[in-house]
Amino acid sequence: MKLERLLSIIILLMNRRIVQAKELAERFEVSVRTIYRDVEAIHAAGIPVVTYQGTNGGIGLTEGYRLDRNVMTNDELAAIVTALRSISTSYGSEQHQSLMEKINSVVPPDRAEEFRHKTSSVWIDYAPWDGNERLQPKLQLLKEAIDSCLTVGLTYSNAEGELSRRQIEPHTLVLKGRQWYLQAYCLEKEQFRLFKLLRMKDLEIAPGRTFVRRQLPSEAPVSVRSSGGELPQVKEIVLRFDDDARHLAEEWFSIEELSLAADGRWQVKKAYPEDEWLYRFILGLGHHVEVMAPAHLREIIASRAAHIAEKYKSRSPT
């Protein structure tokens, strides 16, 4: 812990001209006396630390001192910062922030403006519009369990809405299609499964119940059997959008995927796993789209749309 604190102090001093000892003590939850001992240790290690007296005094580094940055170029460092910022929109981590501060500290002052431009030219926001505050406690608990190899108990609702209590060995957190999943070994099913975080509740780490990490399946986590059984087969579907709804098609599909059909509508062919998500996705596009193929999918969507229409005919709001 002391080594981490010393390194963090050095990074802060490199990013800021002067830092007060009291601020450092509060940040690292130690005494001011401990901070001054840390400063002496840093100075003894050959890093030029200077103390400034007076009202605006504090602790700083000799003007112009920088760490060696020859390992990576500015473009490579900027790519790392961009990736870290993007990941942090959905998965916040103090380590991410600390690493970004370290990277910023090794950029020469005369290149700082150029570096800021490179790191702000692309922004990838993985967070949903309503934020992910509900998931953060789950993510933090599962990350702690993964790091410490502790089993987790939870109540899980499968795709059919059936509830079951599970004991799992968490291995990998997976962000796929703006949704968080957990790749874990299910002790009840005795195999790796993929659990959706939104379907989890009543998560509890089993105190002291550790496990030895198992060999992960060779395939990617998203192809592991889900908690409900085998993942659905991927099938090609054909959708046609009304001419005045091209903007809606372009919102979900690339322009290159659209083609003009014989009836003047815009057509797209796309492969998707056929499951509840696909049905909800197509219905969510509303009356602007029509399923052309496969035939059985067209029938399913028609049946569900008719059921929705029937509800609005037979019931009046109270």
C-alpha positions as CSV (number, residue, x, y, z in Angstrom):
1,M,0.0,0.0,0.0
2,K,2.8,2.4,0.8
3,L,4.4,1.8,-2.6
4,E,1.1,2.5,-4.3
5,R,0.7,5.7,-2.3
6,L,4.2,6.9,-3.1
7,L,3.6,6.3,-6.8
8,S,0.2,8.1,-6.6
9,I,1.8,11.1,-4.9
10,I,4.5,11.3,-7.6
11,I,1.8,11.3,-10.3
12,L,-0.2,14.0,-8.6
13,L,2.9,16.1,-8.2
14,M,3.7,15.8,-11.9
15,N,0.2,16.8,-12.9
16,R,-0.1,19.7,-10.5
17,R,2.5,22.4,-9.7
18,I,1.8,22.5,-6.0
19,V,-0.2,20.2,-3.7
20,Q,-0.7,20.8,0.0
21,A,0.3,18.1,2.5
22,K,-3.1,18.3,4.2
23,E,-4.8,17.5,0.9
24,L,-2.6,14.5,0.3
25,A,-3.2,13.3,3.8
26,E,-7.0,13.5,3.4
27,R,-6.8,11.8,0.0
28,F,-4.8,8.8,1.2
29,E,-6.3,8.8,4.7
30,V,-3.0,9.1,6.5
31,S,-1.5,11.8,8.7
32,V,0.3,14.9,7.5
33,R,3.4,13.5,9.2
34,T,3.2,10.3,7.1
35,I,2.9,12.4,4.0
36,Y,6.1,14.3,4.8
37,R,7.9,11.0,5.5
38,D,6.6,9.8,2.1
39,V,8.1,13.0,0.5
40,E,11.4,12.3,2.1
41,A,11.4,8.8,0.7
42,I,10.5,10.1,-2.8
43,H,13.4,12.6,-2.6
44,A,15.8,9.9,-1.4
45,A,14.8,7.8,-4.5
46,G,16.2,10.6,-6.7
47,I,13.0,12.4,-7.6
48,P,13.5,16.2,-7.0
49,V,10.7,17.2,-4.5
50,V,10.5,20.8,-3.4
51,T,8.5,22.2,-0.5
52,Y,7.2,25.8,-0.7
53,Q,6.5,27.8,2.5
54,G,3.8,30.4,3.0
55,T,0.1,30.8,2.5
56,N,0.1,29.3,-1.0
57,G,2.9,26.9,-0.3
58,G,2.9,23.1,-0.5
59,I,4.8,20.3,-2.1
60,G,5.9,20.2,-5.7
61,L,8.5,18.9,-8.1
62,T,11.4,20.8,-9.6
63,E,10.3,22.7,-12.7
64,G,10.6,20.7,-15.9
65,Y,11.0,17.3,-14.3
66,R,9.3,14.5,-16.3
67,L,9.3,10.8,-16.3
68,D,10.9,8.9,-19.1
69,R,8.3,8.5,-21.9
70,N,10.3,6.8,-24.6
71,V,8.4,3.6,-24.4
72,M,5.4,4.8,-26.3
73,T,4.5,7.5,-28.8
74,N,2.0,10.3,-28.2
75,D,-0.5,8.5,-30.6
76,E,-0.2,5.3,-28.6
77,L,-0.7,7.0,-25.3
78,A,-3.7,8.9,-26.7
79,A,-5.2,5.7,-27.9
80,I,-5.0,4.2,-24.4
81,V,-6.6,7.3,-22.8
82,T,-9.4,7.3,-25.4
83,A,-10.1,3.6,-24.7
84,L,-10.0,4.1,-20.9
85,R,-12.4,7.0,-21.1
86,S,-14.8,5.0,-23.3
87,I,-14.8,2.0,-21.0
88,S,-15.3,4.2,-17.9
89,T,-18.7,5.3,-19.3
90,S,-20.1,1.9,-18.5
91,Y,-17.6,0.4,-16.1
92,G,-16.1,3.0,-13.7
93,S,-12.8,2.1,-12.0
94,E,-10.4,4.1,-9.8
95,Q,-7.6,2.2,-11.6
96,H,-8.7,3.7,-14.9
97,Q,-8.6,7.2,-13.6
98,S,-5.2,6.6,-11.9
99,L,-3.8,5.2,-15.2
100,M,-5.1,8.2,-17.2
101,E,-3.4,10.5,-14.7
102,K,-0.1,8.6,-15.1
103,I,-0.3,8.8,-18.8
104,N,-1.0,12.6,-18.8
105,S,2.0,13.1,-16.5
106,V,4.5,11.8,-19.0
107,V,3.3,14.1,-21.8
108,P,5.7,17.1,-22.2
109,P,4.1,20.5,-21.6
110,D,4.7,21.7,-25.1
111,R,2.7,18.7,-26.4
112,A,-0.1,18.8,-23.9
113,E,-2.5,20.7,-26.1
114,E,-1.9,18.4,-29.1
115,F,-2.4,15.4,-26.7
116,R,-5.7,16.8,-25.4
117,H,-6.9,17.2,-29.0
118,K,-6.0,13.6,-29.8
119,T,-7.8,12.2,-26.8
120,S,-11.0,14.2,-27.4
121,S,-11.4,13.5,-31.1
122,V,-13.3,10.2,-30.4
123,W,-15.7,9.6,-27.6
124,I,-17.4,6.2,-27.3
125,D,-20.2,6.1,-24.7
126,Y,-21.3,2.6,-23.7
127,A,-23.7,3.8,-21.0
128,P,-27.5,3.7,-21.7
129,W,-29.4,6.9,-21.8
130,D,-30.9,6.4,-18.4
131,G,-27.4,5.7,-16.9
132,N,-26.3,2.4,-15.3
133,E,-26.6,3.3,-11.6
134,R,-28.6,0.1,-11.1
135,L,-25.8,-2.1,-12.4
136,Q,-22.9,-0.4,-10.7
137,P,-23.4,-2.2,-7.3
138,K,-23.6,-5.5,-9.1
139,L,-20.6,-4.8,-11.2
140,Q,-18.5,-3.9,-8.2
141,L,-19.6,-6.9,-6.2
142,L,-18.9,-9.3,-9.0
143,K,-15.5,-7.7,-9.8
144,E,-14.6,-8.1,-6.1
145,A,-15.7,-11.8,-6.2
146,I,-13.8,-12.4,-9.4
147,D,-10.6,-10.8,-8.1
148,S,-10.8,-12.7,-4.8
149,C,-12.1,-16.0,-6.3
150,L,-15.1,-16.1,-4.1
151,T,-18.4,-17.9,-4.9
152,V,-21.5,-15.8,-5.3
153,G,-25.1,-16.7,-4.5
154,L,-27.9,-15.0,-6.5
155,T,-31.5,-15.3,-7.6
156,Y,-31.8,-15.5,-11.4
157,S,-34.8,-15.1,-13.7
158,N,-34.4,-16.9,-17.0
159,A,-35.9,-15.9,-20.4
160,E,-39.2,-17.6,-19.4
161,G,-39.4,-15.7,-16.1
162,E,-38.6,-18.7,-14.0
163,L,-36.8,-17.9,-10.7
164,S,-34.0,-20.1,-9.3
165,R,-31.4,-19.7,-6.6
166,R,-27.8,-20.3,-8.0
167,Q,-24.4,-20.7,-6.6
168,I,-21.7,-19.6,-9.1
169,E,-18.0,-19.2,-9.6
170,P,-17.7,-15.8,-11.4
171,H,-15.0,-15.6,-14.0
172,T,-15.5,-12.9,-16.6
173,L,-17.7,-9.8,-17.0
174,V,-18.8,-9.3,-20.6
175,L,-20.3,-6.2,-22.2
176,K,-22.2,-7.2,-25.3
177,G,-24.7,-5.2,-27.3
178,R,-24.9,-2.5,-24.5
179,Q,-25.8,-5.3,-22.0
180,W,-23.7,-6.7,-19.2
181,Y,-23.3,-10.4,-18.8
182,L,-21.3,-12.6,-16.4
183,Q,-19.5,-15.7,-17.6
184,A,-19.5,-18.0,-14.6
185,Y,-19.4,-21.7,-13.6
186,C,-22.8,-22.7,-12.3
187,L,-22.4,-25.2,-9.4
188,E,-26.0,-26.4,-9.9
189,K,-25.7,-27.1,-13.6
190,E,-22.0,-28.0,-13.4
191,Q,-21.0,-26.1,-16.5
192,F,-20.2,-22.6,-17.7
193,R,-23.2,-20.4,-18.3
194,L,-23.8,-16.8,-19.4
195,F,-25.9,-14.7,-16.9
196,K,-27.4,-11.4,-17.7
197,L,-26.8,-8.9,-14.9
198,L,-30.3,-7.3,-15.3
199,R,-31.8,-10.7,-14.5
200,M,-29.9,-11.0,-11.3
201,K,-31.0,-10.0,-7.8
202,D,-30.1,-10.8,-4.1
203,L,-26.4,-11.1,-4.9
204,E,-24.3,-12.3,-2.0
205,I,-20.6,-13.1,-1.7
206,A,-20.2,-16.3,0.2
207,P,-17.7,-15.3,3.0
208,G,-14.6,-17.5,2.9
209,R,-15.9,-19.8,0.2
210,T,-13.1,-19.5,-2.4
211,F,-12.7,-21.5,-5.6
212,V,-9.9,-22.4,-7.9
213,R,-10.4,-20.8,-11.4
214,R,-11.4,-23.4,-13.9
215,Q,-10.1,-23.6,-17.5
216,L,-12.4,-21.4,-19.5
217,P,-14.1,-22.7,-22.7
218,S,-12.0,-22.1,-25.8
219,E,-14.8,-20.2,-27.5
220,A,-15.7,-16.6,-26.8
221,P,-17.9,-15.9,-23.7
222,V,-20.8,-14.9,-25.8
223,S,-21.0,-18.3,-27.4
224,V,-21.1,-20.1,-24.0
225,R,-24.4,-21.9,-23.1
226,S,-26.8,-19.4,-21.5
227,S,-28.5,-20.0,-18.2
228,G,-31.6,-21.0,-20.1
229,G,-30.0,-23.7,-22.3
230,E,-28.4,-23.5,-25.8
231,L,-28.2,-20.1,-27.4
232,P,-30.6,-19.6,-30.2
233,Q,-29.5,-20.3,-33.8
234,V,-28.5,-17.3,-36.0
235,K,-30.8,-16.9,-38.9
236,E,-31.0,-14.4,-41.8
237,I,-34.1,-12.2,-41.7
238,V,-35.4,-9.8,-44.4
239,L,-37.0,-6.5,-43.4
240,R,-38.6,-3.9,-45.6
241,F,-39.0,-0.3,-44.5
242,D,-41.5,2.2,-45.9
243,D,-40.0,4.8,-48.2
244,D,-40.6,7.6,-45.7
245,A,-39.0,5.5,-42.9
246,R,-35.5,5.2,-44.4
247,H,-34.1,7.4,-41.6
248,L,-35.3,4.7,-39.2
249,A,-33.6,2.0,-41.1
250,E,-30.4,4.0,-41.2
251,E,-30.5,4.4,-37.5
252,W,-30.2,0.7,-37.0
253,F,-28.4,-0.5,-40.1
254,S,-25.6,0.9,-42.2
255,I,-26.4,2.6,-45.5
256,E,-24.5,-0.1,-47.4
257,E,-26.9,-2.8,-46.0
258,L,-29.9,-1.1,-47.5
259,S,-31.2,-1.8,-51.0
260,L,-34.2,-0.6,-53.0
261,A,-36.8,-3.4,-53.4
262,A,-39.0,-3.8,-56.4
263,D,-42.0,-2.3,-54.5
264,G,-40.1,0.9,-53.8
265,R,-39.4,0.1,-50.2
266,W,-36.0,-0.2,-48.5
267,Q,-34.8,-3.7,-47.8
268,V,-32.2,-5.1,-45.4
269,K,-31.0,-8.6,-44.9
270,K,-29.4,-9.3,-41.5
271,A,-28.5,-12.4,-39.4
272,Y,-29.8,-12.4,-35.8
273,P,-30.3,-15.1,-33.1
274,E,-34.0,-15.7,-33.1
275,D,-35.2,-15.1,-29.5
276,E,-37.4,-12.8,-27.5
277,W,-35.0,-9.9,-28.1
278,L,-35.5,-10.2,-31.8
279,Y,-39.3,-10.2,-31.5
280,R,-39.3,-7.1,-29.3
281,F,-36.8,-5.4,-31.6
282,I,-39.0,-5.9,-34.7
283,L,-42.2,-4.9,-32.9
284,G,-40.4,-1.8,-31.5
285,L,-39.9,-0.6,-35.1
286,G,-43.6,-0.2,-35.3
287,H,-45.7,0.0,-38.5
288,H,-42.8,1.3,-40.6
289,V,-41.3,-2.2,-41.1
290,E,-42.6,-5.5,-42.5
291,V,-40.9,-8.9,-42.1
292,M,-40.6,-10.6,-45.5
293,A,-38.7,-13.7,-44.4
294,P,-38.5,-16.2,-42.9
295,A,-42.2,-17.1,-43.1
296,H,-42.5,-18.4,-39.5
297,L,-41.0,-15.2,-38.1
298,R,-43.5,-13.2,-40.2
299,E,-46.3,-15.2,-38.6
300,I,-44.9,-14.7,-35.1
301,I,-44.7,-10.9,-35.5
302,A,-48.2,-10.8,-37.1
303,S,-49.7,-12.8,-34.2
304,R,-48.1,-10.6,-31.5
305,A,-49.0,-7.4,-33.3
306,A,-52.6,-8.7,-33.5
307,H,-52.6,-9.5,-29.8
308,I,-51.4,-6.0,-29.0
309,A,-54.1,-4.5,-31.2
310,E,-56.8,-6.6,-29.5
311,K,-55.8,-5.3,-26.1
312,Y,-56.4,-1.8,-27.2
313,K,-59.8,-2.7,-28.7
314,S,-61.1,-4.6,-25.7
315,R,-59.9,-2.5,-22.8
316,S,-60.3,1.2,-22.0
317,P,-58.0,3.1,-19.7
318,T,-59.3,3.5,-16.1
